[in-house]
């Protein structure tokens, strides 16, 4: 055998070995990293931890539970020698199939990357992606510090921050990602790197709103903020056309005129075929134990059937917030960003968008277990200012206009109805987008930059296409540099730049 022939055979065997390699078996055979197989209790428990049952239905070949960056690096190195699809899971809150779930390939669970190491003097904390909002709030309880997290307790820190993260405290501190001081990240080549303002600043920016395109983040160094008790709770209204108009005007006025950055609201309409549900459920939050008079008057004076506002700890609020998750259901979520209409156009614009949602959601009410919801969430100029004051991010929202972030959800029982709901959710957000563009053309709405909020995005929406061109170019160049072979671009889900 000639040297060249011998080399060809060796190369062929190497390629064949890569094609046949099994990350799960390699990790089991060469390390002490915990690996769970489909009949193991830890596998079953982790698979049950998704918000959407469609994600739980996707069965990975195994679930790997690394406990530090070195172990994540070993897993990534093993993956690089295979052709398997894989996924990385923090909280499993995102309901898009294959974003943090996988069928037939390994799933990397960050559950054991759950450190919370706090400097009680500075409020700087090192937090693992295995933490969820309710668990980190519980660990911080009594310290006087809090994390700028989301609004549902079972949301994972990892997915929240990499998507930006909208918080009750965003008017004070910007996105959840705005308070990241440093990322510890395992890159596609298996090396552990630090991204910060002074180390790999392009990667640092790209991680804030860039999703899972650059590596596996194993720790977040976060600036926390002082925290007292809060006032929070829900207002519940029976739905009537008059209530629709009054609450839409109220959320519009709050977005423009509220000057207290400690106050936050989410105005949500819900309907379904369970007990003929058709109601408004409002989430009110004040970062402090006393709400100044007048802060929420437009809402409390609208005649709620139920008012649960009370003083409580932030940890208690996060710990009791998971009632909104409809367990055992398939969940789909989409979003749109809407410029705030002038007061004179609120009925035409917000009323028209809400009527569109009711028209489309009304076609789904015979679907078993259906619950359709729409959430109107203020995104005033002050959130953009607070984010920009802390650090640059990929979303790069300007402070020239006030906006609303609209979240549209459909949850239902039977996977066989997925295609039907897929069509409904496309009509919902697509019709909303078409109307907004039309109103921008005729001057009813300002011609504003309207990025999609990643944490609420539907898999068919073009997240990166809605960013500024320079942000998308930055994300693409960083991905090409840190992952030249496309491990994260081609072998795991998520939006790709």
C-alpha positions as CSV (number, residue, x, y, z in Angstrom):
1,X,0.0,0.0,0.0
2,X,1.4,3.4,-1.0
3,X,1.6,6.2,1.5
4,X,-1.0,8.2,-0.5
5,X,-3.4,5.2,-0.5
6,X,-2.8,4.6,3.2
7,X,-3.6,8.3,3.8
8,X,-6.8,8.0,1.8
9,X,-7.9,5.0,3.8
10,X,-7.1,6.7,7.1
11,X,-9.0,9.8,6.0
12,X,-12.0,7.7,4.9
13,X,-12.0,5.8,8.3
14,X,-11.8,9.1,10.1
15,X,-14.8,10.5,8.2
16,X,-16.7,7.3,8.7
17,X,-15.9,7.5,12.4
18,X,-17.2,11.0,12.6
19,X,-20.4,10.1,10.7
20,X,-21.0,7.1,13.0
21,X,-20.0,8.8,16.3
22,X,-22.6,9.1,19.0
23,X,-22.1,12.0,21.4
24,X,-24.1,10.3,24.1
25,X,-21.9,7.2,24.0
26,X,-18.7,9.2,23.7
27,X,-19.5,11.3,26.8
28,X,-20.6,8.2,28.7
29,X,-17.4,6.3,27.7
30,X,-14.8,9.1,28.2
31,X,-16.1,11.3,31.0
32,X,-18.0,11.4,34.3
33,X,-20.5,13.8,33.0
34,X,-24.1,12.8,33.8
35,X,-26.0,11.3,30.9
36,X,-29.6,10.3,31.1
37,X,-31.2,7.8,28.7
38,X,-34.9,7.7,27.7
39,X,-36.0,5.3,30.6
40,X,-34.1,7.3,33.3
41,X,-36.1,9.3,35.7
42,X,-33.9,12.4,35.2
43,X,-34.6,12.2,31.4
44,X,-38.3,12.0,32.0
45,X,-38.3,14.8,34.5
46,X,-36.3,17.1,32.1
47,X,-38.5,16.3,29.2
48,X,-41.6,17.3,31.2
49,X,-40.1,20.7,31.9
50,X,-41.1,22.4,28.7
51,X,-43.8,25.0,28.5
52,X,-45.2,23.4,25.3
53,X,-46.1,19.7,25.1
54,X,-45.0,19.7,21.5
55,X,-41.4,20.3,22.7
56,X,-41.8,17.5,25.3
57,X,-42.9,15.2,22.5
58,X,-39.5,15.5,20.7
59,X,-37.3,12.8,22.2
60,X,-33.6,13.4,22.4
61,X,-31.3,10.4,22.1
62,X,-30.0,11.3,25.6
63,X,-29.9,14.3,27.9
64,X,-26.5,15.5,29.1
65,X,-26.2,17.4,32.4
66,X,-22.8,19.2,32.5
67,X,-22.1,21.0,35.8
68,X,-19.4,23.5,34.7
69,X,-17.9,25.1,31.6
70,X,-15.2,22.5,31.3
71,X,-17.8,19.8,31.0
72,X,-19.8,21.8,28.5
73,X,-16.6,22.2,26.5
74,X,-16.1,18.4,26.5
75,X,-19.7,17.9,25.2
76,X,-19.2,20.6,22.4
77,X,-15.9,18.9,21.4
78,X,-17.7,15.6,21.1
79,X,-20.5,17.1,19.1
80,X,-18.0,18.6,16.6
81,X,-17.0,15.0,15.7
82,X,-20.6,14.0,14.8
83,X,-23.3,15.1,12.4
84,X,-26.1,15.0,15.0
85,X,-28.7,17.6,15.5
86,X,-28.7,18.8,19.1
87,X,-30.3,21.4,21.4
88,X,-29.4,23.4,24.5
89,X,-32.1,23.9,27.2
90,X,-32.2,26.5,29.9
91,X,-35.8,26.8,31.1
92,X,-37.6,25.3,28.0
93,X,-39.9,28.3,28.0
94,X,-39.7,29.0,24.3
95,X,-42.4,26.9,22.6
96,X,-40.9,26.8,19.1
97,X,-40.0,23.1,18.3
98,X,-36.3,22.5,18.0
99,X,-35.3,25.8,19.6
100,X,-34.4,24.2,22.9
101,X,-35.7,20.7,22.1
102,X,-34.5,18.0,19.7
103,X,-35.6,14.6,18.3
104,X,-33.0,11.9,17.9
105,X,-29.9,13.9,18.9
106,X,-28.4,14.9,22.3
107,X,-30.0,17.6,24.5
108,X,-27.6,19.6,26.7
109,X,-29.5,20.6,29.9
110,X,-28.1,23.5,31.8
111,X,-30.0,22.4,35.0
112,X,-26.8,21.8,37.0
113,X,-25.2,25.1,35.9
114,X,-27.3,26.7,38.6
115,X,-24.8,28.9,40.6
116,X,-25.8,32.2,42.2
117,X,-22.7,33.8,43.6
118,X,-23.5,37.3,44.9
119,X,-21.2,40.1,46.1
120,X,-23.6,41.7,48.6
121,X,-21.6,44.9,48.6
122,X,-21.7,45.6,44.9
123,X,-24.7,43.6,43.8
124,X,-22.7,41.8,41.1
125,X,-23.8,38.2,40.8
126,X,-22.5,35.2,38.8
127,X,-25.5,33.3,37.7
128,X,-25.8,30.0,35.8
129,X,-28.3,29.4,32.9
130,X,-29.8,26.6,34.9
131,X,-31.5,29.1,37.1
132,X,-35.1,30.1,36.5
133,X,-36.6,33.4,37.5
134,X,-38.5,32.0,40.5
135,X,-35.4,30.1,41.8
136,X,-33.0,33.0,41.4
137,X,-35.6,35.3,43.1
138,X,-35.8,32.8,46.0
139,X,-32.0,32.7,46.3
140,X,-31.8,36.5,46.4
141,X,-34.6,36.9,48.9
142,X,-33.4,38.7,51.9
143,X,-30.2,40.1,50.3
144,X,-31.8,43.4,49.2
145,X,-30.9,42.8,45.6
146,X,-32.9,41.6,42.6
147,X,-32.3,40.5,39.0
148,X,-34.0,42.3,36.1
149,X,-35.9,39.2,35.0
150,X,-39.1,38.5,33.1
151,X,-42.6,38.1,34.4
152,X,-43.2,34.3,34.6
153,X,-41.3,32.4,37.3
154,X,-40.4,29.3,35.3
155,X,-38.6,31.2,32.5
156,X,-35.0,30.2,32.2
157,X,-32.3,32.8,32.7
158,X,-30.4,31.6,29.6
159,X,-33.1,32.0,26.9
160,X,-34.5,35.2,28.5
161,X,-31.2,37.1,28.4
162,X,-30.0,35.9,25.0
163,X,-33.4,37.1,23.6
164,X,-33.1,40.5,25.3
165,X,-35.5,40.0,28.1
166,X,-38.5,42.3,28.9
167,X,-39.0,43.0,32.6
168,X,-41.4,44.8,34.9
169,X,-38.3,46.8,35.7
170,X,-37.2,47.6,32.1
171,X,-38.2,51.3,32.3
172,X,-35.6,51.6,35.1
173,X,-32.9,49.3,33.8
174,X,-33.5,48.4,30.1
175,X,-33.6,44.8,28.8
176,X,-32.5,41.9,31.1
177,X,-29.5,41.7,28.8
178,X,-28.6,45.3,29.5
179,X,-27.4,44.4,33.0
180,X,-25.0,41.7,31.8
181,X,-21.4,42.7,32.6
182,X,-19.8,39.5,31.3
183,X,-20.7,36.2,29.6
184,X,-18.7,33.0,30.1
185,X,-19.3,31.1,26.8
186,X,-18.1,27.8,25.3
187,X,-17.4,28.4,21.6
188,X,-17.8,25.9,18.8
189,X,-14.2,24.8,18.9
190,X,-14.6,23.8,22.6
191,X,-12.7,26.7,24.1
192,X,-14.1,28.7,27.0
193,X,-14.1,32.4,26.4
194,X,-15.2,35.6,28.2
195,X,-17.2,38.3,26.4
196,X,-17.5,41.7,27.9
197,X,-17.0,45.4,27.0
198,X,-13.3,44.9,27.1
199,X,-13.0,41.3,25.9
200,X,-14.5,40.3,22.5
201,X,-16.8,43.4,22.6
202,X,-18.5,42.4,19.3
203,X,-19.4,39.0,20.7
204,X,-20.6,40.7,23.9
205,X,-23.0,42.9,21.9
206,X,-24.2,40.0,19.7
207,X,-25.1,37.8,22.6
208,X,-27.6,40.5,23.8
209,X,-30.4,39.7,21.5
210,X,-28.6,37.2,19.2
211,X,-29.9,34.0,20.7
212,X,-28.0,30.7,20.5
213,X,-25.9,31.4,17.4
214,X,-22.5,31.9,19.0
215,X,-21.9,29.1,21.6
216,X,-23.2,27.8,24.9
217,X,-23.3,30.4,27.6
218,X,-22.3,28.8,30.9
219,X,-22.5,31.9,33.2
220,X,-23.8,35.4,33.3
221,X,-22.1,38.1,35.4
222,X,-25.0,40.5,36.2
223,X,-25.4,43.8,37.8
224,X,-28.3,43.5,40.3
225,X,-30.3,46.3,41.8
226,X,-31.7,47.2,45.2
227,X,-35.0,45.6,45.9
228,X,-37.7,46.3,48.5
229,X,-41.2,44.8,48.7
230,X,-43.3,45.4,45.6
231,X,-47.0,45.9,45.0
232,X,-48.3,43.5,42.3
233,X,-51.4,41.6,41.3
234,X,-54.1,41.2,38.8
235,X,-57.3,43.0,37.7
236,X,-59.9,40.8,36.0
237,X,-62.6,42.3,33.8
238,X,-65.6,40.7,32.1
239,X,-65.2,41.4,28.4
240,X,-67.6,43.9,26.7
241,X,-67.0,46.1,23.7
242,X,-66.9,49.1,26.0
243,X,-64.3,47.4,28.2
244,X,-62.2,46.7,25.1
245,X,-62.2,50.4,24.1
246,X,-61.6,51.7,27.7
247,X,-58.6,49.4,28.4
248,X,-57.0,49.9,25.1
249,X,-57.2,53.7,25.6
250,X,-55.8,53.2,29.1
251,X,-52.8,51.2,28.0
252,X,-52.1,53.7,25.2
253,X,-52.2,56.6,27.6
254,X,-50.1,54.8,30.2
255,X,-47.4,54.1,27.6
256,X,-47.1,57.8,26.7
257,X,-47.8,59.6,29.9
258,X,-46.6,57.4,32.8
259,X,-43.6,59.2,34.3
260,X,-42.9,56.7,37.1
261,X,-40.3,54.2,35.9
262,X,-41.2,51.9,38.9
263,X,-44.7,51.2,37.5
264,X,-45.4,48.6,34.8
265,X,-48.4,46.9,33.3
266,X,-49.4,44.1,30.9
267,X,-52.9,44.3,29.5
268,X,-54.1,40.9,28.4
269,X,-57.3,39.6,26.7
270,X,-58.1,35.9,27.0
271,X,-60.7,33.8,25.3
272,X,-61.4,30.1,24.9
273,X,-63.8,27.3,25.0
274,X,-63.1,26.4,28.6
275,X,-66.0,27.7,30.6
276,X,-66.7,30.2,27.7
277,X,-63.7,32.2,28.8
278,X,-63.8,35.8,27.4
279,X,-62.1,38.3,29.8
280,X,-59.4,40.8,30.4
281,X,-56.6,39.9,32.9
282,X,-54.3,42.8,33.7
283,X,-50.9,42.5,35.4
284,X,-49.9,45.5,37.5
285,X,-46.5,46.0,39.2
286,X,-45.0,48.7,41.3
287,X,-41.3,48.5,42.4
288,X,-41.9,49.6,46.0
289,X,-44.3,49.0,48.8
290,X,-46.4,52.1,48.2
291,X,-48.0,53.0,44.9
292,X,-48.3,56.8,44.4
293,X,-51.9,58.0,44.0
294,X,-53.1,58.0,40.4
295,X,-50.5,55.6,39.0
296,X,-53.0,52.9,38.0
297,X,-56.3,54.8,38.3
298,X,-57.3,54.4,34.6
299,X,-57.3,50.7,35.2
300,X,-58.6,50.3,38.7
301,X,-61.4,52.7,38.0
302,X,-62.6,50.7,35.0
303,X,-64.7,48.3,37.2
304,X,-62.7,45.1,37.7
305,X,-64.5,42.0,38.9
306,X,-61.4,41.1,40.9
307,X,-58.5,43.1,42.2
308,X,-55.6,41.1,43.8
309,X,-53.1,44.0,44.1
310,X,-51.1,43.6,47.3
311,X,-47.7,44.3,48.9
312,X,-45.5,41.2,48.6
313,X,-41.9,40.2,48.2
314,X,-40.5,40.0,44.6
315,X,-39.6,36.3,45.3
316,X,-43.3,35.6,46.3
317,X,-44.5,37.3,43.1
318,X,-42.2,35.2,40.9
319,X,-43.0,32.0,42.9
320,X,-46.7,32.5,42.4
321,X,-46.7,33.6,38.7
322,X,-46.6,30.2,37.0
323,X,-50.4,29.9,37.0
324,X,-50.4,31.4,33.5
325,X,-48.7,28.4,32.1
326,X,-51.3,25.9,30.8
327,X,-49.6,22.6,31.5
328,X,-50.1,19.7,29.1
329,X,-51.0,22.0,26.2
330,X,-49.3,22.7,22.9
331,X,-48.3,26.4,22.9
332,X,-47.6,28.8,20.1
333,X,-46.5,32.4,20.5
334,X,-46.0,35.2,18.0
335,X,-45.3,38.9,18.4
336,X,-45.5,42.3,16.7
337,X,-44.2,45.7,17.5
338,X,-46.5,48.6,17.0
339,X,-45.8,52.4,17.1
340,X,-48.0,54.1,19.7
341,X,-50.9,55.7,17.9
342,X,-51.8,59.4,18.6
343,X,-54.7,59.7,21.1
344,X,-57.1,60.7,18.3
345,X,-56.4,57.4,16.4
346,X,-56.4,54.9,19.3
347,X,-59.8,53.5,18.5
348,X,-59.0,53.1,14.9
349,X,-55.5,51.6,15.4
350,X,-55.6,49.6,18.7
351,X,-59.3,49.0,18.3
352,X,-58.8,47.8,14.8
353,X,-55.9,45.5,15.7
354,X,-57.8,44.1,18.6
355,X,-60.9,43.4,16.4
356,X,-58.6,41.6,14.0
357,X,-57.3,39.4,16.8
358,X,-60.9,38.6,17.8
359,X,-61.9,37.8,14.3
360,X,-59.0,35.3,13.8
361,X,-59.1,33.9,17.3
362,X,-62.8,33.4,16.9
363,X,-62.2,30.8,14.1
364,X,-60.3,28.6,16.6
365,X,-62.8,28.4,19.4
366,X,-63.9,24.8,18.5
367,X,-60.4,23.5,18.8
368,X,-60.2,21.3,22.0
369,X,-58.7,23.2,24.9
370,X,-58.1,26.4,23.0
371,X,-57.1,29.5,24.9
372,X,-56.2,32.5,22.7
373,X,-54.7,35.5,24.3
374,X,-53.2,38.9,23.3
375,X,-51.0,41.0,25.5
376,X,-50.5,44.7,25.0
377,X,-47.2,45.6,26.6
378,X,-45.9,49.2,26.8
379,X,-42.5,49.8,25.4
380,X,-42.0,53.6,26.0
381,X,-39.0,55.6,25.0
382,X,-37.6,55.4,28.5
383,X,-36.9,51.6,28.1
384,X,-34.8,52.3,25.0
385,X,-33.0,55.0,26.9
386,X,-32.4,52.8,29.9
387,X,-31.0,50.0,27.7
388,X,-28.7,52.4,25.7
389,X,-27.4,54.0,28.9
390,X,-26.0,50.6,30.0
391,X,-24.6,48.9,27.0
392,X,-25.1,48.4,23.3
393,X,-27.2,45.4,22.2
394,X,-28.2,43.8,18.9
395,X,-31.8,45.0,19.2
396,X,-30.6,48.7,19.1
397,X,-34.0,50.3,19.7
398,X,-34.1,54.0,19.4
399,X,-36.0,56.4,21.7
400,X,-37.7,58.4,19.0
401,X,-41.2,56.9,19.4
402,X,-43.1,55.1,22.1
403,X,-44.1,51.5,21.1
404,X,-46.2,48.6,22.1
405,X,-44.9,45.0,22.1
406,X,-47.9,42.7,21.3
407,X,-47.8,39.1,22.3
408,X,-50.2,36.6,20.7
409,X,-50.6,33.1,22.2
410,X,-52.7,30.1,21.2
411,X,-52.6,27.0,23.5
412,X,-54.5,23.8,22.7
413,X,-54.7,20.2,23.7
414,X,-54.2,18.0,20.6
415,X,-51.0,17.9,18.5
416,X,-53.2,17.0,15.5
417,X,-54.5,20.6,15.6
418,X,-51.0,22.1,15.2
419,X,-51.4,22.9,11.5
420,X,-54.7,24.6,12.0
421,X,-53.4,26.8,14.7
422,X,-50.2,27.4,12.7
423,X,-52.4,29.0,10.0
424,X,-54.4,31.0,12.6
425,X,-51.3,32.4,14.2
426,X,-49.8,33.4,10.9
427,X,-53.1,35.2,10.0
428,X,-53.0,36.9,13.4
429,X,-49.6,38.4,13.3
430,X,-49.5,38.8,9.5
431,X,-52.8,40.8,9.5
432,X,-51.5,42.9,12.4
433,X,-48.3,43.6,10.5
434,X,-50.1,44.5,7.3
435,X,-52.4,46.9,9.1
436,X,-49.5,48.7,10.8
437,X,-47.6,49.1,7.5
438,X,-50.8,50.5,5.9
439,X,-51.2,53.0,8.7
440,X,-47.5,54.0,8.3
441,X,-48.0,54.6,4.6
442,X,-51.1,56.8,5.1
443,X,-49.5,58.8,8.0
444,X,-51.7,57.4,10.8
445,X,-48.6,55.9,12.5
446,X,-45.0,57.1,12.4
447,X,-42.4,55.5,10.2
448,X,-40.5,53.9,13.0
449,X,-38.0,51.0,13.4
450,X,-40.1,48.0,14.6
451,X,-37.9,45.0,15.6
452,X,-39.4,41.7,16.6
453,X,-38.9,40.8,20.3
454,X,-37.1,37.5,20.1
455,X,-38.5,36.1,23.4
456,X,-42.0,36.1,21.9
457,X,-41.1,35.3,18.2
458,X,-42.8,32.6,16.2
459,X,-40.5,30.4,14.3
460,X,-41.8,31.6,10.9
461,X,-41.2,35.2,11.7
462,X,-38.0,36.8,10.4
463,X,-36.3,37.9,13.5
464,X,-32.9,39.0,12.0
465,X,-34.6,40.5,9.0
466,X,-36.5,42.9,11.2
467,X,-33.3,44.1,13.0
468,X,-31.3,47.0,11.6
469,X,-29.1,45.9,8.7
470,X,-25.9,46.7,10.6
471,X,-27.1,44.6,13.6
472,X,-27.8,41.6,11.3
473,X,-24.4,42.1,9.6
474,X,-22.7,42.2,13.0
475,X,-24.4,39.0,14.1
476,X,-23.4,37.2,10.9
477,X,-19.8,38.3,11.1
478,X,-19.5,37.3,14.7
479,X,-21.1,33.9,14.0
480,X,-18.7,33.3,11.1
481,X,-15.7,34.2,13.2
482,X,-16.5,32.1,16.4
483,X,-18.3,29.2,14.6
484,X,-16.7,29.0,11.1
485,X,-17.9,25.4,10.5
486,X,-21.5,26.3,11.4
487,X,-22.1,24.0,14.4
488,X,-24.7,26.3,15.8
489,X,-25.9,27.6,12.5
490,X,-26.7,24.3,10.9
491,X,-27.2,21.7,13.7
492,X,-29.5,23.4,16.2
493,X,-32.7,25.4,16.0
494,X,-33.3,29.1,16.4
495,X,-33.3,32.1,14.2
496,X,-30.1,32.4,12.1
497,X,-28.5,35.7,11.0
